């Protein structure tokens, strides 16, 4: 029996499509988990993942190619905006469509760990 990869491991469309902002307290230097080096200040208490401020978007934490093989290099430490993003949601479908990928056939019944 061959193991099926989690759909997000061959996608990355959301990491190539959306701005990722989060509160300053999510930075590692402030007691959170997001590495400071991967983000920049937007305003006093808002920070943004590097690479997501302008088009073309490519989050600095993404490793791999959109639609082929991709993984978040800080998956366990990712910001709340990424944690809240729902696989298979309308926003997921919009990001996938923008990159020429078909919508996901859900529900997903495989293993969910995405850690590298």
Phi and psi restraints in degrees (range 20) as a CNS / XPLOR table:
assign (resid 1 and name C) (resid 2 and name N)
       (resid 2 and name CA) (resid 2 and name C) 1.0 -85.8 20.0 2
assign (resid 2 and name N) (resid 2 and name CA)
       (resid 2 and name C) (resid 3 and name N) 1.0 144.8 20.0 2
assign (resid 2 and name C) (resid 3 and name N)
       (resid 3 and name CA) (resid 3 and name C) 1.0 -82.1 20.0 2
assign (resid 3 and name N) (resid 3 and name CA)
       (resid 3 and name C) (resid 4 and name N) 1.0 131.8 20.0 2
assign (resid 3 and name C) (resid 4 and name N)
       (resid 4 and name CA) (resid 4 and name C) 1.0 -91.1 20.0 2
assign (resid 4 and name N) (resid 4 and name CA)
       (resid 4 and name C) (resid 5 and name N) 1.0 130.7 20.0 2
assign (resid 4 and name C) (resid 5 and name N)
       (resid 5 and name CA) (resid 5 and name C) 1.0 -71.4 20.0 2
assign (resid 5 and name N) (resid 5 and name CA)
       (resid 5 and name C) (resid 6 and name N) 1.0 144.1 20.0 2
assign (resid 5 and name C) (resid 6 and name N)
       (resid 6 and name CA) (resid 6 and name C) 1.0 -57.7 20.0 2
assign (resid 6 and name N) (resid 6 and name CA)
       (resid 6 and name C) (resid 7 and name N) 1.0 137.0 20.0 2
assign (resid 6 and name C) (resid 7 and name N)
       (resid 7 and name CA) (resid 7 and name C) 1.0 -54.8 20.0 2
assign (resid 7 and name N) (resid 7 and name CA)
       (resid 7 and name C) (resid 8 and name N) 1.0 -32.7 20.0 2
assign (resid 7 and name C) (resid 8 and name N)
       (resid 8 and name CA) (resid 8 and name C) 1.0 -69.0 20.0 2
assign (resid 8 and name N) (resid 8 and name CA)
       (resid 8 and name C) (resid 9 and name N) 1.0 -20.6 20.0 2
assign (resid 8 and name C) (resid 9 and name N)
       (resid 9 and name CA) (resid 9 and name C) 1.0 -76.1 20.0 2
assign (resid 9 and name N) (resid 9 and name CA)
       (resid 9 and name C) (resid 10 and name N) 1.0 -10.9 20.0 2
assign (resid 9 and name C) (resid 10 and name N)
       (resid 10 and name CA) (resid 10 and name C) 1.0 -121.8 20.0 2
assign (resid 10 and name N) (resid 10 and name CA)
       (resid 10 and name C) (resid 11 and name N) 1.0 21.5 20.0 2
assign (resid 10 and name C) (resid 11 and name N)
       (resid 11 and name CA) (resid 11 and name C) 1.0 -120.4 20.0 2
assign (resid 11 and name N) (resid 11 and name CA)
       (resid 11 and name C) (resid 12 and name N) 1.0 -93.0 20.0 2
assign (resid 11 and name C) (resid 12 and name N)
       (resid 12 and name CA) (resid 12 and name C) 1.0 80.9 20.0 2
assign (resid 12 and name N) (resid 12 and name CA)
       (resid 12 and name C) (resid 13 and name N) 1.0 7.1 20.0 2
assign (resid 12 and name C) (resid 13 and name N)
       (resid 13 and name CA) (resid 13 and name C) 1.0 -60.8 20.0 2
assign (resid 13 and name N) (resid 13 and name CA)
       (resid 13 and name C) (resid 14 and name N) 1.0 -39.4 20.0 2
assign (resid 13 and name C) (resid 14 and name N)
       (resid 14 and name CA) (resid 14 and name C) 1.0 -63.8 20.0 2
assign (resid 14 and name N) (resid 14 and name CA)
       (resid 14 and name C) (resid 15 and name N) 1.0 -35.9 20.0 2
assign (resid 14 and name C) (resid 15 and name N)
       (resid 15 and name CA) (resid 15 and name C) 1.0 -72.0 20.0 2
assign (resid 15 and name N) (resid 15 and name CA)
       (resid 15 and name C) (resid 16 and name N) 1.0 -15.2 20.0 2
assign (resid 15 and name C) (resid 16 and name N)
       (resid 16 and name CA) (resid 16 and name C) 1.0 -105.8 20.0 2
assign (resid 16 and name N) (resid 16 and name CA)
       (resid 16 and name C) (resid 17 and name N) 1.0 7.8 20.0 2
assign (resid 16 and name C) (resid 17 and name N)
       (resid 17 and name CA) (resid 17 and name C) 1.0 -130.6 20.0 2
assign (resid 17 and name N) (resid 17 and name CA)
       (resid 17 and name C) (resid 18 and name N) 1.0 -36.7 20.0 2
assign (resid 17 and name C) (resid 18 and name N)
       (resid 18 and name CA) (resid 18 and name C) 1.0 -110.4 20.0 2
assign (resid 18 and name N) (resid 18 and name CA)
       (resid 18 and name C) (resid 19 and name N) 1.0 146.8 20.0 2
assign (resid 18 and name C) (resid 19 and name N)
       (resid 19 and name CA) (resid 19 and name C) 1.0 -71.9 20.0 2
assign (resid 19 and name N) (resid 19 and name CA)
       (resid 19 and name C) (resid 20 and name N) 1.0 139.3 20.0 2
assign (resid 19 and name C) (resid 20 and name N)
       (resid 20 and name CA) (resid 20 and name C) 1.0 -119.5 20.0 2
assign (resid 20 and name N) (resid 20 and name CA)
       (resid 20 and name C) (resid 21 and name N) 1.0 105.3 20.0 2
assign (resid 20 and name C) (resid 21 and name N)
       (resid 21 and name CA) (resid 21 and name C) 1.0 -114.7 20.0 2
assign (resid 21 and name N) (resid 21 and name CA)
       (resid 21 and name C) (resid 22 and name N) 1.0 151.4 20.0 2
assign (resid 21 and name C) (resid 22 and name N)
       (resid 22 and name CA) (resid 22 and name C) 1.0 -156.3 20.0 2
assign (resid 22 and name N) (resid 22 and name CA)
       (resid 22 and name C) (resid 23 and name N) 1.0 162.2 20.0 2
assign (resid 22 and name C) (resid 23 and name N)
       (resid 23 and name CA) (resid 23 and name C) 1.0 -72.1 20.0 2
assign (resid 23 and name N) (resid 23 and name CA)
       (resid 23 and name C) (resid 24 and name N) 1.0 148.9 20.0 2
assign (resid 23 and name C) (resid 24 and name N)
       (resid 24 and name CA) (resid 24 and name C) 1.0 -54.4 20.0 2
assign (resid 24 and name N) (resid 24 and name CA)
       (resid 24 and name C) (resid 25 and name N) 1.0 -32.4 20.0 2
assign (resid 24 and name C) (resid 25 and name N)
       (resid 25 and name CA) (resid 25 and name C) 1.0 -66.4 20.0 2
assign (resid 25 and name N) (resid 25 and name CA)
       (resid 25 and name C) (resid 26 and name N) 1.0 -8.5 20.0 2
assign (resid 25 and name C) (resid 26 and name N)
       (resid 26 and name CA) (resid 26 and name C) 1.0 -84.0 20.0 2
assign (resid 26 and name N) (resid 26 and name CA)
       (resid 26 and name C) (resid 27 and name N) 1.0 -8.1 20.0 2
assign (resid 26 and name C) (resid 27 and name N)
       (resid 27 and name CA) (resid 27 and name C) 1.0 -70.5 20.0 2
assign (resid 27 and name N) (resid 27 and name CA)
       (resid 27 and name C) (resid 28 and name N) 1.0 146.1 20.0 2
assign (resid 27 and name C) (resid 28 and name N)
       (resid 28 and name CA) (resid 28 and name C) 1.0 -58.0 20.0 2
assign (resid 28 and name N) (resid 28 and name CA)
       (resid 28 and name C) (resid 29 and name N) 1.0 -39.2 20.0 2
assign (resid 28 and name C) (resid 29 and name N)
       (resid 29 and name CA) (resid 29 and name C) 1.0 -66.8 20.0 2
assign (resid 29 and name N) (resid 29 and name CA)
       (resid 29 and name C) (resid 30 and name N) 1.0 -15.7 20.0 2
assign (resid 29 and name C) (resid 30 and name N)
       (resid 30 and name CA) (resid 30 and name C) 1.0 -106.8 20.0 2
assign (resid 30 and name N) (resid 30 and name CA)
       (resid 30 and name C) (resid 31 and name N) 1.0 11.0 20.0 2
assign (resid 30 and name C) (resid 31 and name N)
       (resid 31 and name CA) (resid 31 and name C) 1.0 98.6 20.0 2
assign (resid 31 and name N) (resid 31 and name CA)
       (resid 31 and name C) (resid 32 and name N) 1.0 -0.1 20.0 2
assign (resid 31 and name C) (resid 32 and name N)
       (resid 32 and name CA) (resid 32 and name C) 1.0 -90.9 20.0 2
assign (resid 32 and name N) (resid 32 and name CA)
       (resid 32 and name C) (resid 33 and name N) 1.0 -153.7 20.0 2
assign (resid 32 and name C) (resid 33 and name N)
       (resid 33 and name CA) (resid 33 and name C) 1.0 -121.7 20.0 2
assign (resid 33 and name N) (resid 33 and name CA)
       (resid 33 and name C) (resid 34 and name N) 1.0 -17.4 20.0 2
assign (resid 33 and name C) (resid 34 and name N)
       (resid 34 and name CA) (resid 34 and name C) 1.0 -73.9 20.0 2
assign (resid 34 and name N) (resid 34 and name CA)
       (resid 34 and name C) (resid 35 and name N) 1.0 122.8 20.0 2
assign (resid 34 and name C) (resid 35 and name N)
       (resid 35 and name CA) (resid 35 and name C) 1.0 -59.5 20.0 2
assign (resid 35 and name N) (resid 35 and name CA)
       (resid 35 and name C) (resid 36 and name N) 1.0 126.2 20.0 2
assign (resid 35 and name C) (resid 36 and name N)
       (resid 36 and name CA) (resid 36 and name C) 1.0 -54.8 20.0 2
assign (resid 36 and name N) (resid 36 and name CA)
       (resid 36 and name C) (resid 37 and name N) 1.0 -37.1 20.0 2
assign (resid 36 and name C) (resid 37 and name N)
       (resid 37 and name CA) (resid 37 and name C) 1.0 -64.6 20.0 2
assign (resid 37 and name N) (resid 37 and name CA)
       (resid 37 and name C) (resid 38 and name N) 1.0 -18.3 20.0 2
assign (resid 37 and name C) (resid 38 and name N)
       (resid 38 and name CA) (resid 38 and name C) 1.0 -95.8 20.0 2
assign (resid 38 and name N) (resid 38 and name CA)
       (resid 38 and name C) (resid 39 and name N) 1.0 6.0 20.0 2
assign (resid 38 and name C) (resid 39 and name N)
       (resid 39 and name CA) (resid 39 and name C) 1.0 -139.0 20.0 2
assign (resid 39 and name N) (resid 39 and name CA)
       (resid 39 and name C) (resid 40 and name N) 1.0 165.6 20.0 2
assign (resid 39 and name C) (resid 40 and name N)
       (resid 40 and name CA) (resid 40 and name C) 1.0 -139.9 20.0 2
assign (resid 40 and name N) (resid 40 and name CA)
       (resid 40 and name C) (resid 41 and name N) 1.0 156.1 20.0 2
assign (resid 40 and name C) (resid 41 and name N)
       (resid 41 and name CA) (resid 41 and name C) 1.0 -74.2 20.0 2
assign (resid 41 and name N) (resid 41 and name CA)
       (resid 41 and name C) (resid 42 and name N) 1.0 135.8 20.0 2
assign (resid 41 and name C) (resid 42 and name N)
       (resid 42 and name CA) (resid 42 and name C) 1.0 -100.7 20.0 2
assign (resid 42 and name N) (resid 42 and name CA)
       (resid 42 and name C) (resid 43 and name N) 1.0 -48.6 20.0 2
assign (resid 42 and name C) (resid 43 and name N)
       (resid 43 and name CA) (resid 43 and name C) 1.0 -149.9 20.0 2
assign (resid 43 and name N) (resid 43 and name CA)
       (resid 43 and name C) (resid 44 and name N) 1.0 174.6 20.0 2
assign (resid 43 and name C) (resid 44 and name N)
       (resid 44 and name CA) (resid 44 and name C) 1.0 -37.6 20.0 2
assign (resid 44 and name N) (resid 44 and name CA)
       (resid 44 and name C) (resid 45 and name N) 1.0 -47.2 20.0 2
assign (resid 44 and name C) (resid 45 and name N)
       (resid 45 and name CA) (resid 45 and name C) 1.0 -116.2 20.0 2
assign (resid 45 and name N) (resid 45 and name CA)
       (resid 45 and name C) (resid 46 and name N) 1.0 6.3 20.0 2
assign (resid 45 and name C) (resid 46 and name N)
       (resid 46 and name CA) (resid 46 and name C) 1.0 -114.9 20.0 2
assign (resid 46 and name N) (resid 46 and name CA)
       (resid 46 and name C) (resid 47 and name N) 1.0 134.2 20.0 2
assign (resid 46 and name C) (resid 47 and name N)
       (resid 47 and name CA) (resid 47 and name C) 1.0 -124.9 20.0 2
assign (resid 47 and name N) (resid 47 and name CA)
       (resid 47 and name C) (resid 48 and name N) 1.0 160.6 20.0 2
assign (resid 47 and name C) (resid 48 and name N)
       (resid 48 and name CA) (resid 48 and name C) 1.0 -135.7 20.0 2
assign (resid 48 and name N) (resid 48 and name CA)
       (resid 48 and name C) (resid 49 and name N) 1.0 141.1 20.0 2
assign (resid 48 and name C) (resid 49 and name N)
       (resid 49 and name CA) (resid 49 and name C) 1.0 -64.8 20.0 2
assign (resid 49 and name N) (resid 49 and name CA)
       (resid 49 and name C) (resid 50 and name N) 1.0 134.6 20.0 2
assign (resid 49 and name C) (resid 50 and name N)
       (resid 50 and name CA) (resid 50 and name C) 1.0 -58.0 20.0 2
assign (resid 50 and name N) (resid 50 and name CA)
       (resid 50 and name C) (resid 51 and name N) 1.0 141.1 20.0 2
assign (resid 50 and name C) (resid 51 and name N)
       (resid 51 and name CA) (resid 51 and name C) 1.0 90.1 20.0 2
assign (resid 51 and name N) (resid 51 and name CA)
       (resid 51 and name C) (resid 52 and name N) 1.0 -4.5 20.0 2
assign (resid 51 and name C) (resid 52 and name N)
       (resid 52 and name CA) (resid 52 and name C) 1.0 -111.6 20.0 2
assign (resid 52 and name N) (resid 52 and name CA)
       (resid 52 and name C) (resid 53 and name N) 1.0 9.3 20.0 2
assign (resid 52 and name C) (resid 53 and name N)
       (resid 53 and name CA) (resid 53 and name C) 1.0 -81.2 20.0 2
assign (resid 53 and name N) (resid 53 and name CA)
       (resid 53 and name C) (resid 54 and name N) 1.0 -32.8 20.0 2
assign (resid 53 and name C) (resid 54 and name N)
       (resid 54 and name CA) (resid 54 and name C) 1.0 -142.0 20.0 2
assign (resid 54 and name N) (resid 54 and name CA)
       (resid 54 and name C) (resid 55 and name N) 1.0 160.2 20.0 2
assign (resid 54 and name C) (resid 55 and name N)
       (resid 55 and name CA) (resid 55 and name C) 1.0 -80.9 20.0 2
assign (resid 55 and name N) (resid 55 and name CA)
       (resid 55 and name C) (resid 56 and name N) 1.0 142.1 20.0 2
assign (resid 55 and name C) (resid 56 and name N)
       (resid 56 and name CA) (resid 56 and name C) 1.0 -74.9 20.0 2
assign (resid 56 and name N) (resid 56 and name CA)
       (resid 56 and name C) (resid 57 and name N) 1.0 138.2 20.0 2
assign (resid 56 and name C) (resid 57 and name N)
       (resid 57 and name CA) (resid 57 and name C) 1.0 -83.5 20.0 2
assign (resid 57 and name N) (resid 57 and name CA)
       (resid 57 and name C) (resid 58 and name N) 1.0 137.0 20.0 2
assign (resid 57 and name C) (resid 58 and name N)
       (resid 58 and name CA) (resid 58 and name C) 1.0 -157.3 20.0 2
assign (resid 58 and name N) (resid 58 and name CA)
       (resid 58 and name C) (resid 59 and name N) 1.0 106.1 20.0 2
assign (resid 58 and name C) (resid 59 and name N)
       (resid 59 and name CA) (resid 59 and name C) 1.0 -58.2 20.0 2
assign (resid 59 and name N) (resid 59 and name CA)
       (resid 59 and name C) (resid 60 and name N) 1.0 136.9 20.0 2
assign (resid 59 and name C) (resid 60 and name N)
       (resid 60 and name CA) (resid 60 and name C) 1.0 -63.7 20.0 2
assign (resid 60 and name N) (resid 60 and name CA)
       (resid 60 and name C) (resid 61 and name N) 1.0 -20.0 20.0 2
assign (resid 60 and name C) (resid 61 and name N)
       (resid 61 and name CA) (resid 61 and name C) 1.0 -85.7 20.0 2
assign (resid 61 and name N) (resid 61 and name CA)
       (resid 61 and name C) (resid 62 and name N) 1.0 -9.2 20.0 2
assign (resid 61 and name C) (resid 62 and name N)
       (resid 62 and name CA) (resid 62 and name C) 1.0 -79.0 20.0 2
assign (resid 62 and name N) (resid 62 and name CA)
       (resid 62 and name C) (resid 63 and name N) 1.0 134.4 20.0 2
assign (resid 62 and name C) (resid 63 and name N)
       (resid 63 and name CA) (resid 63 and name C) 1.0 -117.8 20.0 2
assign (resid 63 and name N) (resid 63 and name CA)
       (resid 63 and name C) (resid 64 and name N) 1.0 130.8 20.0 2
assign (resid 63 and name C) (resid 64 and name N)
       (resid 64 and name CA) (resid 64 and name C) 1.0 109.7 20.0 2
assign (resid 64 and name N) (resid 64 and name CA)
       (resid 64 and name C) (resid 65 and name N) 1.0 -169.2 20.0 2
assign (resid 64 and name C) (resid 65 and name N)
       (resid 65 and name CA) (resid 65 and name C) 1.0 -115.7 20.0 2
assign (resid 65 and name N) (resid 65 and name CA)
       (resid 65 and name C) (resid 66 and name N) 1.0 140.3 20.0 2
assign (resid 65 and name C) (resid 66 and name N)
       (resid 66 and name CA) (resid 66 and name C) 1.0 -60.5 20.0 2
assign (resid 66 and name N) (resid 66 and name CA)
       (resid 66 and name C) (resid 67 and name N) 1.0 128.3 20.0 2
assign (resid 66 and name C) (resid 67 and name N)
       (resid 67 and name CA) (resid 67 and name C) 1.0 81.7 20.0 2
assign (resid 67 and name N) (resid 67 and name CA)
       (resid 67 and name C) (resid 68 and name N) 1.0 -2.0 20.0 2
assign (resid 67 and name C) (resid 68 and name N)
       (resid 68 and name CA) (resid 68 and name C) 1.0 -120.0 20.0 2
assign (resid 68 and name N) (resid 68 and name CA)
       (resid 68 and name C) (resid 69 and name N) 1.0 -69.3 20.0 2
assign (resid 68 and name C) (resid 69 and name N)
       (resid 69 and name CA) (resid 69 and name C) 1.0 -148.7 20.0 2
assign (resid 69 and name N) (resid 69 and name CA)
       (resid 69 and name C) (resid 70 and name N) 1.0 122.8 20.0 2
assign (resid 69 and name C) (resid 70 and name N)
       (resid 70 and name CA) (resid 70 and name C) 1.0 -149.7 20.0 2
assign (resid 70 and name N) (resid 70 and name CA)
       (resid 70 and name C) (resid 71 and name N) 1.0 149.4 20.0 2
assign (resid 70 and name C) (resid 71 and name N)
       (resid 71 and name CA) (resid 71 and name C) 1.0 -155.2 20.0 2
assign (resid 71 and name N) (resid 71 and name CA)
       (resid 71 and name C) (resid 72 and name N) 1.0 146.8 20.0 2
assign (resid 71 and name C) (resid 72 and name N)
       (resid 72 and name CA) (resid 72 and name C) 1.0 -80.8 20.0 2
assign (resid 72 and name N) (resid 72 and name CA)
       (resid 72 and name C) (resid 73 and name N) 1.0 121.9 20.0 2
assign (resid 72 and name C) (resid 73 and name N)
       (resid 73 and name CA) (resid 73 and name C) 1.0 -71.2 20.0 2
assign (resid 73 and name N) (resid 73 and name CA)
       (resid 73 and name C) (resid 74 and name N) 1.0 -13.7 20.0 2
assign (resid 73 and name C) (resid 74 and name N)
       (resid 74 and name CA) (resid 74 and name C) 1.0 -123.4 20.0 2
assign (resid 74 and name N) (resid 74 and name CA)
       (resid 74 and name C) (resid 75 and name N) 1.0 33.6 20.0 2
assign (resid 74 and name C) (resid 75 and name N)
       (resid 75 and name CA) (resid 75 and name C) 1.0 -46.8 20.0 2
assign (resid 75 and name N) (resid 75 and name CA)
       (resid 75 and name C) (resid 76 and name N) 1.0 -49.5 20.0 2
assign (resid 75 and name C) (resid 76 and name N)
       (resid 76 and name CA) (resid 76 and name C) 1.0 -70.1 20.0 2
assign (resid 76 and name N) (resid 76 and name CA)
       (resid 76 and name C) (resid 77 and name N) 1.0 -19.3 20.0 2
assign (resid 76 and name C) (resid 77 and name N)
       (resid 77 and name CA) (resid 77 and name C) 1.0 -110.6 20.0 2
assign (resid 77 and name N) (resid 77 and name CA)
       (resid 77 and name C) (resid 78 and name N) 1.0 10.2 20.0 2
assign (resid 77 and name C) (resid 78 and name N)
       (resid 78 and name CA) (resid 78 and name C) 1.0 -63.6 20.0 2
assign (resid 78 and name N) (resid 78 and name CA)
       (resid 78 and name C) (resid 79 and name N) 1.0 155.5 20.0 2
assign (resid 78 and name C) (resid 79 and name N)
       (resid 79 and name CA) (resid 79 and name C) 1.0 -69.7 20.0 2
assign (resid 79 and name N) (resid 79 and name CA)
       (resid 79 and name C) (resid 80 and name N) 1.0 165.3 20.0 2
assign (resid 79 and name C) (resid 80 and name N)
       (resid 80 and name CA) (resid 80 and name C) 1.0 -59.9 20.0 2
assign (resid 80 and name N) (resid 80 and name CA)
       (resid 80 and name C) (resid 81 and name N) 1.0 -34.3 20.0 2
assign (resid 80 and name C) (resid 81 and name N)
       (resid 81 and name CA) (resid 81 and name C) 1.0 -60.1 20.0 2
assign (resid 81 and name N) (resid 81 and name CA)
       (resid 81 and name C) (resid 82 and name N) 1.0 -38.6 20.0 2
assign (resid 81 and name C) (resid 82 and name N)
       (resid 82 and name CA) (resid 82 and name C) 1.0 -74.2 20.0 2
assign (resid 82 and name N) (resid 82 and name CA)
       (resid 82 and name C) (resid 83 and name N) 1.0 -38.1 20.0 2
assign (resid 82 and name C) (resid 83 and name N)
       (resid 83 and name CA) (resid 83 and name C) 1.0 -63.0 20.0 2
assign (resid 83 and name N) (resid 83 and name CA)
       (resid 83 and name C) (resid 84 and name N) 1.0 -33.5 20.0 2
assign (resid 83 and name C) (resid 84 and name N)
       (resid 84 and name CA) (resid 84 and name C) 1.0 -82.2 20.0 2
assign (resid 84 and name N) (resid 84 and name CA)
       (resid 84 and name C) (resid 85 and name N) 1.0 -15.1 20.0 2
assign (resid 84 and name C) (resid 85 and name N)
       (resid 85 and name CA) (resid 85 and name C) 1.0 -68.3 20.0 2
assign (resid 85 and name N) (resid 85 and name CA)
       (resid 85 and name C) (resid 86 and name N) 1.0 127.4 20.0 2
assign (resid 85 and name C) (resid 86 and name N)
       (resid 86 and name CA) (resid 86 and name C) 1.0 -98.1 20.0 2
assign (resid 86 and name N) (resid 86 and name CA)
       (resid 86 and name C) (resid 87 and name N) 1.0 121.7 20.0 2
assign (resid 86 and name C) (resid 87 and name N)
       (resid 87 and name CA) (resid 87 and name C) 1.0 -59.6 20.0 2
assign (resid 87 and name N) (resid 87 and name CA)
       (resid 87 and name C) (resid 88 and name N) 1.0 131.3 20.0 2
assign (resid 87 and name C) (resid 88 and name N)
       (resid 88 and name CA) (resid 88 and name C) 1.0 84.6 20.0 2
assign (resid 88 and name N) (resid 88 and name CA)
       (resid 88 and name C) (resid 89 and name N) 1.0 -0.7 20.0 2
assign (resid 88 and name C) (resid 89 and name N)
       (resid 89 and name CA) (resid 89 and name C) 1.0 -72.5 20.0 2
assign (resid 89 and name N) (resid 89 and name CA)
       (resid 89 and name C) (resid 90 and name N) 1.0 174.4 20.0 2
assign (resid 89 and name C) (resid 90 and name N)
       (resid 90 and name CA) (resid 90 and name C) 1.0 -60.0 20.0 2
assign (resid 90 and name N) (resid 90 and name CA)
       (resid 90 and name C) (resid 91 and name N) 1.0 -41.3 20.0 2
assign (resid 90 and name C) (resid 91 and name N)
       (resid 91 and name CA) (resid 91 and name C) 1.0 -65.2 20.0 2
assign (resid 91 and name N) (resid 91 and name CA)
       (resid 91 and name C) (resid 92 and name N) 1.0 -36.6 20.0 2
assign (resid 91 and name C) (resid 92 and name N)
       (resid 92 and name CA) (resid 92 and name C) 1.0 -61.5 20.0 2
assign (resid 92 and name N) (resid 92 and name CA)
       (resid 92 and name C) (resid 93 and name N) 1.0 -47.7 20.0 2
assign (resid 92 and name C) (resid 93 and name N)
       (resid 93 and name CA) (resid 93 and name C) 1.0 -61.2 20.0 2
assign (resid 93 and name N) (resid 93 and name CA)
       (resid 93 and name C) (resid 94 and name N) 1.0 -38.6 20.0 2
assign (resid 93 and name C) (resid 94 and name N)
       (resid 94 and name CA) (resid 94 and name C) 1.0 -65.0 20.0 2
assign (resid 94 and name N) (resid 94 and name CA)
       (resid 94 and name C) (resid 95 and name N) 1.0 -43.5 20.0 2
assign (resid 94 and name C) (resid 95 and name N)
       (resid 95 and name CA) (resid 95 and name C) 1.0 -65.0 20.0 2
assign (resid 95 and name N) (resid 95 and name CA)
       (resid 95 and name C) (resid 96 and name N) 1.0 -43.6 20.0 2
assign (resid 95 and name C) (resid 96 and name N)
       (resid 96 and name CA) (resid 96 and name C) 1.0 -62.9 20.0 2
assign (resid 96 and name N) (resid 96 and name CA)
       (resid 96 and name C) (resid 97 and name N) 1.0 -43.4 20.0 2
assign (resid 96 and name C) (resid 97 and name N)
       (resid 97 and name CA) (resid 97 and name C) 1.0 -62.2 20.0 2
assign (resid 97 and name N) (resid 97 and name CA)
       (resid 97 and name C) (resid 98 and name N) 1.0 -38.9 20.0 2
assign (resid 97 and name C) (resid 98 and name N)
       (resid 98 and name CA) (resid 98 and name C) 1.0 -63.1 20.0 2
assign (resid 98 and name N) (resid 98 and name CA)
       (resid 98 and name C) (resid 99 and name N) 1.0 -20.9 20.0 2
assign (resid 98 and name C) (resid 99 and name N)
       (resid 99 and name CA) (resid 99 and name C) 1.0 -111.4 20.0 2
assign (resid 99 and name N) (resid 99 and name CA)
       (resid 99 and name C) (resid 100 and name N) 1.0 17.5 20.0 2
assign (resid 99 and name C) (resid 100 and name N)
       (resid 100 and name CA) (resid 100 and name C) 1.0 73.3 20.0 2
assign (resid 100 and name N) (resid 100 and name CA)
       (resid 100 and name C) (resid 101 and name N) 1.0 22.0 20.0 2
assign (resid 100 and name C) (resid 101 and name N)
       (resid 101 and name CA) (resid 101 and name C) 1.0 -104.4 20.0 2
assign (resid 101 and name N) (resid 101 and name CA)
       (resid 101 and name C) (resid 102 and name N) 1.0 143.6 20.0 2
assign (resid 101 and name C) (resid 102 and name N)
       (resid 102 and name CA) (resid 102 and name C) 1.0 -73.1 20.0 2
assign (resid 102 and name N) (resid 102 and name CA)
       (resid 102 and name C) (resid 103 and name N) 1.0 160.1 20.0 2
assign (resid 102 and name C) (resid 103 and name N)
       (resid 103 and name CA) (resid 103 and name C) 1.0 -63.4 20.0 2
assign (resid 103 and name N) (resid 103 and name CA)
       (resid 103 and name C) (resid 104 and name N) 1.0 156.2 20.0 2
assign (resid 103 and name C) (resid 104 and name N)
       (resid 104 and name CA) (resid 104 and name C) 1.0 -76.1 20.0 2
assign (resid 104 and name N) (resid 104 and name CA)
       (resid 104 and name C) (resid 105 and name N) 1.0 141.1 20.0 2
assign (resid 104 and name C) (resid 105 and name N)
       (resid 105 and name CA) (resid 105 and name C) 1.0 -87.0 20.0 2
assign (resid 105 and name N) (resid 105 and name CA)
       (resid 105 and name C) (resid 106 and name N) 1.0 108.6 20.0 2
assign (resid 105 and name C) (resid 106 and name N)
       (resid 106 and name CA) (resid 106 and name C) 1.0 -110.7 20.0 2
assign (resid 106 and name N) (resid 106 and name CA)
       (resid 106 and name C) (resid 107 and name N) 1.0 161.6 20.0 2
assign (resid 106 and name C) (resid 107 and name N)
       (resid 107 and name CA) (resid 107 and name C) 1.0 -83.1 20.0 2
assign (resid 107 and name N) (resid 107 and name CA)
       (resid 107 and name C) (resid 108 and name N) 1.0 156.5 20.0 2
assign (resid 107 and name C) (resid 108 and name N)
       (resid 108 and name CA) (resid 108 and name C) 1.0 -88.5 20.0 2
assign (resid 108 and name N) (resid 108 and name CA)
       (resid 108 and name C) (resid 109 and name N) 1.0 128.9 20.0 2
assign (resid 108 and name C) (resid 109 and name N)
       (resid 109 and name CA) (resid 109 and name C) 1.0 -115.4 20.0 2
assign (resid 109 and name N) (resid 109 and name CA)
       (resid 109 and name C) (resid 110 and name N) 1.0 11.5 20.0 2
assign (resid 109 and name C) (resid 110 and name N)
       (resid 110 and name CA) (resid 110 and name C) 1.0 -90.1 20.0 2
assign (resid 110 and name N) (resid 110 and name CA)
       (resid 110 and name C) (resid 111 and name N) 1.0 -172.1 20.0 2
assign (resid 110 and name C) (resid 111 and name N)
       (resid 111 and name CA) (resid 111 and name C) 1.0 -68.2 20.0 2
assign (resid 111 and name N) (resid 111 and name CA)
       (resid 111 and name C) (resid 112 and name N) 1.0 146.1 20.0 2
assign (resid 111 and name C) (resid 112 and name N)
       (resid 112 and name CA) (resid 112 and name C) 1.0 -101.8 20.0 2
assign (resid 112 and name N) (resid 112 and name CA)
       (resid 112 and name C) (resid 113 and name N) 1.0 -13.2 20.0 2
assign (resid 112 and name C) (resid 113 and name N)
       (resid 113 and name CA) (resid 113 and name C) 1.0 -60.1 20.0 2
assign (resid 113 and name N) (resid 113 and name CA)
       (resid 113 and name C) (resid 114 and name N) 1.0 132.9 20.0 2
assign (resid 113 and name C) (resid 114 and name N)
       (resid 114 and name CA) (resid 114 and name C) 1.0 -116.6 20.0 2
assign (resid 114 and name N) (resid 114 and name CA)
       (resid 114 and name C) (resid 115 and name N) 1.0 2.8 20.0 2
assign (resid 114 and name C) (resid 115 and name N)
       (resid 115 and name CA) (resid 115 and name C) 1.0 -60.6 20.0 2
assign (resid 115 and name N) (resid 115 and name CA)
       (resid 115 and name C) (resid 116 and name N) 1.0 142.4 20.0 2
